[in-house]
Amino acid sequence: MSCSAPGLDRVFLDLGPLTVYWYGVIIATGAFLGLWLATREADRLGLKKDLFVDLVVFAIPIAIISARIYYVIFEWENYVGGPWWDIFAIWEGGIAIHGALIGSVLTAIIYTRIKKVSFWQIVDIAAPSLILGQAIGRWGNFMNQEAHGGPVSEAYYNNFMQYMPDFITNQMCIGGTMYHPTFLYESVWNFLGLLFLILLRKYNPIRGELFLSYVIWYSVGRFFIEGMRTDSLYIIGSLRTAQFISVLLVVICIAIMIYRRKTGQVNRRYNGKKL
């Protein structure tokens, strides 16, 4: 569908030699709120708040690096023959959430072993924070007019998109074409996931299953939303990498849940609760 509307300014603050973009501000906001949520839960469980502050100091840079490595691996043909420094040009776009998740989990495994605390307890506390950060972070993609879906039809616009706020529809008008706001679909899915995880934490406090449920919830939504996007990475032919990884993660997480229940690992206790 064709359109004509002004987009939003990507710049949050311009100080001459220093330019601060909305993308960075939104990502930082998501990270800060996620950390605040995690430290509140840690305090409720009697853990030191510094445990998560220190974890974030290591996890965030490692997550960014692993997210970039993941992206470059699957887009290697675009970097072969070009300037080698393009591999590090994150400011030009090109990071993947699955790569960030891999880096974060590996960091958490090493960190919890060093600190001699339960890995499953730590990632359970972090799960709502992760999905909150992702829900907020997608609005950074919105400001950059990226990670959107394909063009919308006239019928879809008339039935759905015209009821969205003008600032969203205007921002999704790119180059005279109206695109699906997949950032919004994923953000809403993640906020619903946050509510689901909070309820799950209250009624099913089995150690490890909150984090595994987070991965399953996010992966299911990502599988369907990824099919709408126009900037997907591909693993083989027309097979989208994010969809393949999403299915793989769902299978692995369900298998881990079944294994841990069958082997009695969920019957261990901490903080006086049978988990």
N, C-alpha and C positions, 0 to 999 in steps of 0.2 A: 504494500500500500504506500502510495506517495504521500509526502507531507512537507510542511514548511514551518519550522519553529526554531527559535533560538535556544541553544544549549546553555548549561550552567558553566561558570568559570571554574576551571580546575584548580586555580591558584587560591589558596587560603590566605597567604600573606606574602607580599613582595617587598623585600627589604633591600632591593638593589642587587648586591652580589649574592644574597641568600633568598631563595624562593622556597616557600613552604606550600606543599600541595595538599589538597583536601584528602587525597588517598592516604598519605602518611598520617595525617591527623586522625582519620577514621580508624585506621589499623591500630594506631597507638591507643585510641580510646577503647577499642575492643579488648586489647591486651590488658589495659589498666583495670577495666571492669571485671574481666575474667580473673585477674589476680586478686582483686578485692573479694570476689565471690568465693574463691578457693581459700583465702586466709580466714574468712568468716567460718567456713565449714571446718577448717583445721582447728580453729579456736574452740568450736563447739565440741570437737572430739578430743580436746585436750592436747593437741599437738602444737608445737612451736610455729608461729606464723613465719618466722625466718626460713623455715624449711622450704616453703614455696617461693619466697622471694629469691633465695639462693638458686633454686631450681630454674626459675624463669631467667635468671642472669645467664645461665648456660644454655637453656633450651631454645630461647628465641634466636640467637645468632646461628646455632647449629641447625635449627629448623629452616631458617632462610637459606643457608648454604645447601642443605639437602634438597630443599624445594627447587633450587636452581639447578643442581646436578641432575635431578630427576627430569626436569624439563629439557635440559640440553641433551641428555641421553636419547630421548625420544624425538628430538628435533635436530639430531646431529648433522643431517645432510644440509641444513641451513647454515651451519658454521664451518663446514669443511671448505677450505680454500679462501675463507675470509680472514679478516684481522683476528688474531688469537684473543685480543682483549675483548672482543664482542661476547665471549663466553661469560664474562663477568659483568656485563652491562645490564644489571637487574633493573636499573631505572628506565630502561627502554621496554620493560615488560618481560614476562616469561618466567613465572614460578608456578609450581603445582602443589596443591594442598596435600595430595597423597605423599609427595616427597617430604613435605614438612611434617606430616604425621609419622612417617618412618623415622625421621631424625629425632623427633620429640620422644618417641617410645624408646629408642635406643639410648637416648640421654637419660631418660627416667630409669631404665634398667641399671645402668652404671651408677647413677646418682644414688638410688635407693640401696644398692649394695654397699657403697662407700659409707652411707649414713646409717646402715643397718636398720632400715625400716621396711615395712611391707610395700612391695611394688604395687600390689593390687589395691591396697588402701590408698596409696598416693594417687594412682590413676583414676580411682573411683571419685576421689575428691576433685580431681582436675576435669573430669568429663563434662559436667555442666558448664565449667568455665570455657572449655574448648569450643563447645557448640555455640555458646554466647558470643565468643570472639568471632567465630565464623559468620554468625548471623549479622553482626555489626559490620564486619570486614567487607562483606559483599557490597555494601553501599559505597565502598571505595572504588569498586569496579564500576558502579553506577556513575560516579563522578568522572571517571576516565572514559566512559562510554565504551566499555570493553566487556568481554565475557557475556555478550548478549546472544539471543537466539536469532533465528532467521526472520525474514520479513513476515509481518502479520497480514492476514487477509482482511478484506473489507468487512466481512461478516464477523470475524473475531473482534475487530476494533469496535464495531457497532454494538456487539453483545457484551463485551467485557472491558476493553481498554478505555473506552470513552468515559467510564465511570471512575477511572483512576485519577488521582490529583494531576493537575496540569504540569507540575514540575517534573513528574515522572514521564508522562507521554511526550513532553517537549524534549527531554533529555534522550529519549529513545528514538527521536527523529534524527537520524544520522545520514548526512549526504542526500537528503530528500526522500529517504525511505524509513518507514516505521518498523522497528524491530521488536521482537519479543523481549520483555524485561526479565530474562532468566535470573538475573541477580535478585530480583524481588521474589520470584518463586522459591529460590533456594533460601533466601533470608527468612521468609515466612515459615518454610519447612523446618528450619533450624530453631526458630523461636518456639514452634510447637514441640520440637524435640527437647528443648530446655524444660518446658512444662512437664513433658513425659518423664524426663530423668528425675525431676524433683519429686514427682509422685512415686516413681519407682524406688527412689532412695528412702521414702517414708514407709512404703508397704512391702518392699522386697529387698531388705538390706543384706543381700548375699555378696560377700566380698568378691570383687572382680566383675560381677555381672552388670554393674552400672556402666563401667567403661566399655565392656563388650557390647552392651545394648546401645551405647552412644555410637560405636562404630557401625553397627547394623543399621540404626536409624538413619545416620548420615548417608551411608552407602546406598540404601534403598532410594532415597530422594535423589541422590547424585546420579544414579543410574538413569532415571527417567529424564531428569533435567538436562543431563549431558547430551541426550539424544536430540535436543532442541538447539544446542549451541553450534556456532559456526567456526569456533577457534579450537576445536578438539585436537588432541594429540592422537595419533593412530599407531597401534602396535604392529598389526599386520593387515595390509589391504584396507578395507573399510571398517575394521574392528577398532572401535574407540578404546584407547588405553584406560581412561577413567571408568568406563563401563565394565571392562574386563576386570580391573582391580576391584571395583565395587562388588561384583559377584564373588570374586575370590575371597574378599574380606568377610562377606556375609557367611560363606561356607565355613571359613576358618573359625570365626567367632562362635558360630553355633556348635561346631565340633569341640571347641575348647570348653564351652558351657557344659555339654554332655559329658565330656571326659572328666571335668572337675567334679561334677555331681556324682558320677559313677565311682570315682576313686575316693570319695569322701572328703575332698579338699574344702568343700563349702561348709563343713561342720566345725571348722576351727573357730576359735573365739578371739575377739579383741574388744577392748572397752566393755567387757562384761556381756557382750552380745554373742549369741550363737550364730555364726555365719557359715 
